[in-house]
Amino acid sequence: MAGKLFKYLFETVFMRAVRARISQPVALVYKNGGAHDQLKFDRVKVILLPPKCTSVYKSLDLGIIACLTKRCTRRLLDLVVHAF
């Protein structure tokens, strides 16, 4: 992902959601983010995973992605049902 796009999404999507829901400091774990380590924000710690560590964290990714997919699908279906 290009650095400018990542910074835009970080500021407009991630930070807006964090500020709306949480008042405590948070951590953003990001892999393969070599160009994105210069992002500094109050109450957000960006933790970059080293390159080529996907095989080590793959089982963690699958559980997190499955949970996130279920939540997003549920919200999308709720929006569709409420639209009708």
C-alpha positions as a printed NumPy array, in Angstrom:
array([[  0.   ,   0.   ,   0.   ],
       [  1.362,   3.406,  -0.9  ],
       [  2.484,   5.599,   1.971],
       [  0.085,   8.432,   1.151],
       [ -2.912,   6.097,   0.951],
       [ -1.966,   4.388,   4.21 ],
       [ -1.604,   7.729,   5.979],
       [ -4.971,   8.911,   4.617],
       [ -6.757,   5.73 ,   5.74 ],
       [ -4.972,   5.808,   9.086],
       [ -6.034,   9.393,   9.787],
       [ -9.561,   9.332,   8.37 ],
       [-10.74 ,   5.796,   9.156],
       [ -8.658,   4.283,  11.941],
       [ -8.076,   7.391,  14.055],
       [-11.685,   8.561,  13.692],
       [-12.964,   5.166,  14.868],
       [-10.477,   5.05 ,  17.75 ],
       [-11.368,   8.529,  18.982],
       [-15.102,   7.798,  18.774],
       [-14.922,   4.602,  20.848],
       [-11.845,   4.569,  23.05 ],
       [-10.255,   7.124,  25.347],
       [ -7.307,   4.917,  26.341],
       [ -4.076,   4.416,  24.376],
       [ -4.234,   1.751,  21.641],
       [ -1.775,  -0.318,  19.624],
       [ -1.943,  -0.882,  15.873],
       [ -0.069,  -4.017,  14.807],
       [  0.936,  -3.8  ,  11.166],
       [  2.991,  -6.167,   9.047],
       [  5.233,  -5.276,   6.115],
       [  5.052,  -1.585,   6.924],
       [  8.574,  -0.477,   6.19 ],
       [  7.554,   2.906,   4.779],
       [  4.9  ,   3.567,   7.404],
       [  7.05 ,   3.729,  10.518],
       [  7.103,   7.54 ,  10.527],
       [  3.455,   7.802,  11.61 ],
       [  3.247,   9.318,  15.086],
       [ -0.026,  10.038,  16.847],
       [ -1.042,  10.664,  20.423],
       [ -2.325,   7.586,  22.24 ],
       [ -1.524,   5.251,  19.305],
       [  1.492,   2.964,  19.288],
       [  2.245,   1.577,  15.815],
       [  3.933,  -1.83 ,  16.128],
       [  5.539,  -3.043,  12.904],
       [  6.097,  -6.755,  12.472],
       [  9.251,  -7.815,  10.658],
       [  9.038,  -8.863,   7.006],
       [  8.469, -12.528,   6.129],
       [  6.919, -13.474,   9.463],
       [  3.536, -14.443,   8.003],
       [  4.12 , -18.153,   8.55 ],
       [  4.637, -17.552,  12.268],
       [  1.531, -15.384,  12.722],
       [ -0.717, -17.064,  10.151],
       [ -2.833, -18.909,  12.717],
       [ -3.368, -15.65 ,  14.605],
       [ -4.345, -13.909,  11.358],
       [ -6.913, -16.566,  10.519],
       [ -8.707, -16.236,  13.842],
       [ -8.743, -12.452,  13.744],
       [ -9.801, -12.313,  10.097],
       [-12.588, -14.859,  10.637],
       [-13.974, -12.876,  13.577],
       [-13.749,  -9.593,  11.686],
       [-15.388, -11.101,   8.595],
       [-18.317, -12.372,  10.657],
       [-18.84 ,  -8.98 ,  12.284],
       [-18.631,  -7.09 ,   8.985],
       [-20.996,  -9.53 ,   7.277],
       [-23.479,  -9.185,  10.126],
       [-23.371,  -5.388,   9.976],
       [-23.752,  -5.396,   6.201],
       [-26.754,  -7.717,   6.411],
       [-28.311,  -5.52 ,   9.111],
       [-27.928,  -2.481,   6.853],
       [-29.505,  -4.311,   3.913],
       [-32.44 ,  -5.556,   6.01 ],
       [-33.065,  -2.105,   7.49 ],
       [-32.967,  -0.562,   4.01 ],
       [-35.944,  -2.686,   3.012]])
